[in-house]
Amino acid sequence: MKKNNASDESRGQRMMAWVSERYDLSAIEYLIKKKEVPIHKHSIWYYFGGITLFFFMVQVGTGILLLLYYRPTAEAAFESVQFIMTEVRFGWLIRSVHSWAANLMVFAAFIHLFSVFFMKSYRRPRELTWVSGVFLLLLAMGFGFSGYLLPWNELAFFATKVGTEIVAVVPVIGGFLLKFLRGGEDVTGATLTRFFGFHVAVLPMITTLLLTFHLWVIQKQGMSTPPSIERKQQKPKSMPFVPNFLLRDLLGWILALGALAAIAAIFPWELGVKADPFAPAPAGIRPEWFFVFMFQTLKVIPAKVLFMDGEVLGVLGFGLAGLALILVPFLDKKAALGQKGKLFTIAGIVALLFIIIMTLISYTMPQNF
């Protein structure tokens, strides 16, 4: 028995030596032997980045399976999804997992973004980590928006119509953006084909490149310790990335998988009825939940604010807010110097409350007020 173990060990060492001779594995060796993760009362928030990544991988896997049967045309899209759900073995579960994972991915990404914001993890030298993370959140929302239309059902059709109409009010380029997204003046089969291309080719390609960069800079610079912890402890406690943090991260993935499987099985994602472009829009149409706060804000802004259209003012406001979010590391000078600063923390709390309140208002109040 001992001889076999020794033989296996030497064989493994020879294999590693063969690989190391041809490829530089120093970065991986460093990660395994020396990388550490800070331990403090806010450490739980570190795991939401990994959970977001896990849901993205679930999206990729289930999306590939759905592609085997899906047909991206106005004539066949609804029927192909119906076939997946009724005829393909476990097809209903795969689609349900894909749809729920998309929503949970965006939800986890929002939690990750706000936790990073409140822990000031965007401060120097991690500015590009933050910027790439914000763009990854926007891409996740883009996945949700483009994928929503693909079943070509009534709810998705009219929600996409409402969502793309908002783009039309952007000054100067609004008309171009509307036609670019829709592939014409209206939501048609061309829109479906275009959204399919965005969903399965353009967005995955951009996301893969940006995600690779995001993960690389995180591994290069390590995880940030909140300034409040650094001020209390000159050298905060830490644990090895491998195996301690990695095993805990994997446990989070297992729990996320269990929750996802339970939700997908107990609350299967409905298909609804096929879209009819000539039918009137059903009452209470909204975009996906992560766009609802913007949709509701545009509804409550008056038609005219001084000399500007209310919708134009709202869209410009959200555009400026998005730009400010991207530039947070460069605007928050106190965090960059490791000093106390409450302005950005208060702004983050206000933004979070605004998103929650406007979303709740949209789902609890009648849509015809």
Buried (B, 14 or more C-beta within 10 A) or exposed (E): EEEEEEEEEEEEEEEEEEEEEEEEEEEEEEBBEEBBBBBBEBBEBBBBBBBBBBBBEBBEBBBEBBEEBBEBBBEBBBEBBBBBBEEBEEBBBBBBBBBBBBBBBBBBBBBBBBBBBBBBBBBEEBBBBBBBBBBBBBBBBBBBBBBBBBBBBBBBBBBBBBBBBBBBBBEEEBEEBBBEBBBEEEBBBEBBBBBBBBBBEBBBEBBEEBBEBBBEBBBEEBBBBBBEBBEEEEEBEBEBBBEBBBEBBEEBBEEBBEEBBEBBEEEBBEBBEBBEEEEEEEEEBBBBBBBBBBBBBBBEBEEEEEEEBBBBBBBBBBEEEEEEBBBBBEBBEBBBEEEEBEEBBEBBEEBBEEBEEBBEBBEEEEEEE
